[in-house]
Amino acid sequence: MDLLKRHRGFLIIIALAAIIFANGIWAYKEFVRAESYFALGARLMIERGEWLAPHAPDEQVLNKPPLTYWLIGLSYKVFGASYGTARVPGVIAALCTLGVIYFLGFRFGGAREGVLAAAMLATSYLFLSFARMAMSDMLLTLFVTTGLACFTIIVTSNSNRRNALVLIGYAALGLGVLTKGPIAFVLVAAPIGTELLISRDPSKVRKLRPLLGLITFLIIAAPYFVFVYSRLGAEPLRFFFIGENVQRFTGTIYAWSRSPFWYEFAAFFSNFAPWSLLIPIAVWFDWKQRARTDRSTRMLYLWLVWTIVLFSISNFKLDYYLLPAMPAAALIVGRMVIRSERRTKVTLITCAAIAAMVFTLQMTFGRRFARFLPVPQLVASVSASRAWFTSAATTDWANDIAFNLPPPHTLERLTDSDDAKLSEILKMNPNAVALIREREYQSLAAKDPEIKVLATGDTYGHGGMNLNMLLHPQRETLFVIGHEH
């Protein structure tokens, strides 16, 4: 009973976060960002029994490590395949991350610090968004956060649970590699290594038990890649480790995502909103208190700065790559609020108000815009026996369409910008149907007067409901066209 009373603030935060994170994930029937790759890849994995190297139809083998696919597949096994069940692992990972952050805040600053940090993290824009997505980034954030939390406690204190923390920390590293690849190791090793260099204390290295850690890490991470090599050869491994990691980082591939060095700094401040407004204050506060700054605070700054810097020097930049930095930022800001001399309840009340506002927006706007999620209705409007194609202009909807098709979810993505190939296919194959944008219909109908509009669906564009869509809605209509039987 005393344990529940001591942690009741955190239990309230977790309960509210679970409601906010899970609310509407079944009703929102559109995949955003890279959700469709994981959701469809996991569905094909289940239906075909291909658990070794799951991937979406338009991705290469081992484009991404398997753990996210496996967890989504497990969710499908338990609850059935749907938009919501694809997102369940993300919800659980987000709640677990809040638990780790609370534990770390509680360990160094008490229950109030842990509760406030967890509340800020739960209501920050990027974290809240990805808590509701079927992607690998929230899992990566959980494992990086767990690893850094364990190692931070080990190197900055004399914990009597050191062996357990060592095992958990290195196990988290192994799971992180199975989620996103070597970047999980780098995101943990960089701040921890820097702390060891600054402190110049060999005993801290011994505390980390590197030999035991290496064995634990390899037991978890290595068998999968060895098995892939034994079954598929070296090429998938070369593509993953060299292509998807080294060449992506250097910009040799995926050059479309090159951005200036400062891009990730700007992205971080927008994505940690509304709490990013307090970061300069927290930095100023900690600078004033630097003579009394403990090692755990330094570790939080190393965690935050290294994550931002690593992705800033990368030639391939995406705003959500900074998600693993958000827990550190929440702890830094939460610690500042709790430890400042003018502590008030304003921040806590603001946090609760933001959570309530987000919940209200989800309950209202989520239902209001549900009718602009057309894919399930478009698929249901034509016979299941029809052969599906997407034009070059609707390729971003392809995996959504395929997810809603019956097994084997066959769909061909066309890439000709003038739709000449699509027009020829529709002429030659009366069983073919195609998803196009409204603006494409006139030119296709001119080439083949027999083409009919079989179904239409209104949308505000692929990519999900966001602030820009609400402020500047650009409604468009998708057409399903073909020949009537």
Buried (B, 14 or more C-beta within 10 A) or exposed (E): EEEEEEBEBBEEBBEBBBEBBBBBBBEBBBBBBBBBBBBBBBBBBBBEEBEBBBBBBBBBBBBBBBBBBBBBBBBBEEEEBBBBBBBBBBBBBBBBBBBBBBBBBBBBBEBBBBBBBBBBBBBBBBBBBBBBBBBBBBBBBBBBBBBBBBBBBBBBBEBEEBEEBBBBBBBBBBBBBBBBBBBBBBBBBBBBEBBBEEBEEEEBEEBBBEEEBEEBBEEBBEEBBEEBEEEBEEEBBEBBBEBBBEBBBEBEBBEEBEBEEEBBBEBBBEBBEEBBEBBEEBBEBBEEBEEEEEBBBBBBBBBBBBBBBBBBEBBBBBBBBBBBBBBBBBBBBBBBBBBBEEEEEEBBEBBBEBBEEBBEEBEEBBEEBBEBBBBBBBBEBBEEEBBBBBBBBBBBBBBBBBBBBEEEBEBBBBEEEEBEBBBEBBBEBEEBBBBBBEEBBEEBBEBBEEBEBBBBBEBBBBBBBEEEBEEEEEEBBBBBBBBEE
